[in-house]
Amino acid sequence: MINEMLVQFAEWLYATGGSRAIEESFYLYNWIETTHVLTIMVCLGMLAFIDLRMLGYALPNVSASTIADRLNVPMMIGFALMFITGLLLFYAKPTYTNQSIWFRIKMVLLVVAFFNAIRFHRHMKASASTWCNEPRAPFNLRVSAALSLGLWAGVVTTGRLIAYDWYHCYRDLPGWLSAAAGCVAE
C-alpha cells in the first residue's frame, strides 16, 4: 500500500513541468548534479575533519570545540546546498529514483545519520568543558564520530549506486527485493 502511494506521488511529481524541464534540459540536470557532488565534498569534508578530531586522528593539540566552531558554518552551508540539490535531483527523476533500492537504503542511512548527529551534538555540548582539550573525545562521542563516518560513507556510496539499475523494477527481482525497491505490479 505504501509503495503504491509513493509511486502515485512520484508519477504526479514527474508530470509537473519543472520535473520534466530539469530532466530534459541539456545542462541543468548536470549542473545540479555537479553542485550536489561539490557540496557533498564541502559538507562531508568538514564533518570528517570534526569526526577525526573526536577520534584523536586529526589535530589532537587543538581544542575540539574550536575545530567544531570553525567548521560548523561551512559544513552547514554545504549541507543546505547538498540537501536542496538532492531534492532537485529527486524532483527531476522521481519515478526512477523512488523505485531504486539504493535510494531507499540511502534515505534510511540519512535518517540514522540525522539522529546520530543530534545525539552527538547533545553529548558534545553537555560534556565539552571536561574533555575539550584532550586528544580524544570520551568513548560515547568517539562511537558517534565513527558511526557518523560509516553512515555518511554509506550515504555517498548508495547515492552513487542510484544511477545503476542492477535491482530496478523492470528487471525480474526476487519478491523481497521487489518490495524493498518499491516495485508495484501493473
Contacts in CASP RR format, 6 or more apart in sequence:
PFRMAT RR
TARGET T0000
AUTHOR 0000-0000-0000
METHOD contacts of the structure
MODEL  1
MINEMLVQFAEWLYATGGSRAIEESFYLYNWIETTHVLTIMVCLGMLAFI
DLRMLGYALPNVSASTIADRLNVPMMIGFALMFITGLLLFYAKPTYTNQS
IWFRIKMVLLVVAFFNAIRFHRHMKASASTWCNEPRAPFNLRVSAALSLG
LWAGVVTTGRLIAYDWYHCYRDLPGWLSAAAGCVAE
3 179 0 8 1.000
3 182 0 8 1.000
3 183 0 8 1.000
3 184 0 8 1.000
4 184 0 8 1.000
6 98 0 8 1.000
6 182 0 8 1.000
7 95 0 8 1.000
7 98 0 8 1.000
7 99 0 8 1.000
7 182 0 8 1.000
7 184 0 8 1.000
9 94 0 8 1.000
9 98 0 8 1.000
10 94 0 8 1.000
10 95 0 8 1.000
10 97 0 8 1.000
10 98 0 8 1.000
10 99 0 8 1.000
11 94 0 8 1.000
11 95 0 8 1.000
13 19 0 8 1.000
13 91 0 8 1.000
13 94 0 8 1.000
14 20 0 8 1.000
14 93 0 8 1.000
14 94 0 8 1.000
14 95 0 8 1.000
18 91 0 8 1.000
19 91 0 8 1.000
19 92 0 8 1.000
19 93 0 8 1.000
19 94 0 8 1.000
21 28 0 8 1.000
22 28 0 8 1.000
22 29 0 8 1.000
22 32 0 8 1.000
22 88 0 8 1.000
22 91 0 8 1.000
22 92 0 8 1.000
23 29 0 8 1.000
23 92 0 8 1.000
23 93 0 8 1.000
29 89 0 8 1.000
29 92 0 8 1.000
32 85 0 8 1.000
32 86 0 8 1.000
32 88 0 8 1.000
32 89 0 8 1.000
32 92 0 8 1.000
33 85 0 8 1.000
33 89 0 8 1.000
35 81 0 8 1.000
35 85 0 8 1.000
36 82 0 8 1.000
36 85 0 8 1.000
36 86 0 8 1.000
36 89 0 8 1.000
39 78 0 8 1.000
39 79 0 8 1.000
39 81 0 8 1.000
39 82 0 8 1.000
39 85 0 8 1.000
40 82 0 8 1.000
40 156 0 8 1.000
42 74 0 8 1.000
42 75 0 8 1.000
42 77 0 8 1.000
42 78 0 8 1.000
42 81 0 8 1.000
42 82 0 8 1.000
43 75 0 8 1.000
43 76 0 8 1.000
43 78 0 8 1.000
43 79 0 8 1.000
43 82 0 8 1.000
44 152 0 8 1.000
44 156 0 8 1.000
45 75 0 8 1.000
46 71 0 8 1.000
46 72 0 8 1.000
46 74 0 8 1.000
46 75 0 8 1.000
46 78 0 8 1.000
47 71 0 8 1.000
47 75 0 8 1.000
47 148 0 8 1.000
47 152 0 8 1.000
48 149 0 8 1.000
48 152 0 8 1.000
49 58 0 8 1.000
49 67 0 8 1.000
49 71 0 8 1.000
50 67 0 8 1.000
50 68 0 8 1.000
50 71 0 8 1.000
50 72 0 8 1.000
50 75 0 8 1.000
50 145 0 8 1.000
51 145 0 8 1.000
51 146 0 8 1.000
51 148 0 8 1.000
51 149 0 8 1.000
52 58 0 8 1.000
52 145 0 8 1.000
52 149 0 8 1.000
53 59 0 8 1.000
53 60 0 8 1.000
53 62 0 8 1.000
53 64 0 8 1.000
53 67 0 8 1.000
53 68 0 8 1.000
53 137 0 8 1.000
54 64 0 8 1.000
54 136 0 8 1.000
54 137 0 8 1.000
54 141 0 8 1.000
54 142 0 8 1.000
54 144 0 8 1.000
54 145 0 8 1.000
55 136 0 8 1.000
55 137 0 8 1.000
55 142 0 8 1.000
55 145 0 8 1.000
55 146 0 8 1.000
56 135 0 8 1.000
56 136 0 8 1.000
56 137 0 8 1.000
58 67 0 8 1.000
59 67 0 8 1.000
60 135 0 8 1.000
60 136 0 8 1.000
61 135 0 8 1.000
63 132 0 8 1.000
63 133 0 8 1.000
64 124 0 8 1.000
64 128 0 8 1.000
64 131 0 8 1.000
64 132 0 8 1.000
64 133 0 8 1.000
64 134 0 8 1.000
64 137 0 8 1.000
65 128 0 8 1.000
65 132 0 8 1.000
68 124 0 8 1.000
89 97 0 8 1.000
90 97 0 8 1.000
90 103 0 8 1.000
96 168 0 8 1.000
97 103 0 8 1.000
97 162 0 8 1.000
98 182 0 8 1.000
99 168 0 8 1.000
99 169 0 8 1.000
99 181 0 8 1.000
99 182 0 8 1.000
99 183 0 8 1.000
100 162 0 8 1.000
100 165 0 8 1.000
100 167 0 8 1.000
100 168 0 8 1.000
100 181 0 8 1.000
101 167 0 8 1.000
101 177 0 8 1.000
101 180 0 8 1.000
101 181 0 8 1.000
102 158 0 8 1.000
102 159 0 8 1.000
102 161 0 8 1.000
102 162 0 8 1.000
102 164 0 8 1.000
102 167 0 8 1.000
103 158 0 8 1.000
103 159 0 8 1.000
103 162 0 8 1.000
104 180 0 8 1.000
104 181 0 8 1.000
104 182 0 8 1.000
105 158 0 8 1.000
106 154 0 8 1.000
106 155 0 8 1.000
106 158 0 8 1.000
106 159 0 8 1.000
106 162 0 8 1.000
109 151 0 8 1.000
109 154 0 8 1.000
109 155 0 8 1.000
109 158 0 8 1.000
110 155 0 8 1.000
112 151 0 8 1.000
113 148 0 8 1.000
113 151 0 8 1.000
113 152 0 8 1.000
113 155 0 8 1.000
116 144 0 8 1.000
116 147 0 8 1.000
116 148 0 8 1.000
116 151 0 8 1.000
117 148 0 8 1.000
119 144 0 8 1.000
120 141 0 8 1.000
120 144 0 8 1.000
120 145 0 8 1.000
120 148 0 8 1.000
123 138 0 8 1.000
123 140 0 8 1.000
123 141 0 8 1.000
123 144 0 8 1.000
124 137 0 8 1.000
124 141 0 8 1.000
127 138 0 8 1.000
127 141 0 8 1.000
131 137 0 8 1.000
131 138 0 8 1.000
136 142 0 8 1.000
137 145 0 8 1.000
165 171 0 8 1.000
167 173 0 8 1.000
167 177 0 8 1.000
167 181 0 8 1.000
168 181 0 8 1.000
169 178 0 8 1.000
169 181 0 8 1.000
169 182 0 8 1.000
169 183 0 8 1.000
169 184 0 8 1.000
173 181 0 8 1.000
173 183 0 8 1.000
END
